[in-house]
Amino acid sequence: AEGGAAVVVLSSDLPELIGITHRIVVLHRGRIAGEFASRATDSDQLLACATGASESDEQVEPIIKEARHVRA
């Protein structure tokens, strides 16, 4: 991009994207959901952004797993 050019790459291979880019823009439902410096992010963060997951979603999952073992 130093010469004023950019390359757009579309991929679901998140580790590859992190390895070949400087910046990643994530879309969710046709809108920009996040922008990340490739060296400062990971696949989990990108996937959460792309799927619209939030911290509250991550907190609920362990509780659901625990509740599956409870019998009435």
C-alpha positions in Angstrom: 0.0 0.0 0.0 3.0 2.3 0.1 2.5 3.1 -3.6 -1.1 3.9 -3.0 -2.4 0.4 -4.0 -4.3 -2.2 -2.1 -5.2 -5.9 -2.7 -8.5 -7.2 -1.5 -8.5 -10.9 -0.4 -11.6 -12.8 0.5 -11.0 -16.0 2.5 -12.3 -18.1 5.3 -8.8 -19.4 6.1 -8.2 -17.1 9.1 -4.6 -18.2 9.9 -3.7 -17.6 6.2 -5.3 -14.1 6.3 -3.4 -13.2 9.4 -0.1 -14.4 7.8 -0.4 -12.5 4.5 -2.0 -9.2 5.5 -1.3 -6.1 7.5 -4.9 -5.2 8.2 -8.1 -7.2 8.2 -11.6 -5.8 7.9 -14.4 -8.1 9.0 -17.9 -7.9 7.6 -21.0 -9.2 9.3 -24.4 -9.0 7.6 -23.0 -6.7 4.8 -21.5 -4.1 7.2 -18.1 -3.5 8.6 -18.0 -5.3 12.0 -14.4 -4.7 12.9 -11.0 -3.7 11.7 -7.8 -5.4 13.1 -4.1 -5.1 12.7 -3.1 -8.6 11.6 -0.2 -8.9 14.1 -2.5 -7.9 17.0 -5.4 -10.3 16.5 -6.1 -14.0 16.3 -8.5 -16.4 14.6 -10.9 -16.5 17.6 -11.3 -12.8 17.7 -11.9 -12.6 14.0 -14.4 -15.4 14.0 -16.3 -13.8 16.9 -16.5 -10.6 15.0 -17.6 -12.2 11.8 -20.4 -14.2 13.5 -21.6 -11.4 15.7 -20.6 -13.2 18.9 -20.1 -11.1 22.0 -18.5 -11.6 25.4 -21.9 -12.5 26.8 -22.2 -15.3 24.3 -18.9 -16.7 25.5 -20.0 -16.5 29.1 -23.2 -18.4 28.5 -21.7 -21.4 26.8 -20.0 -22.9 29.9 -23.2 -22.5 31.9 -25.1 -24.4 29.2 -22.6 -27.2 29.2 -22.8 -27.5 33.0 -26.6 -27.5 32.9 -26.6 -30.5 30.5 -25.4 -32.7 33.4 -28.1 -31.6 35.8 -31.1 -33.9 36.2 -34.4 -32.8 37.6 
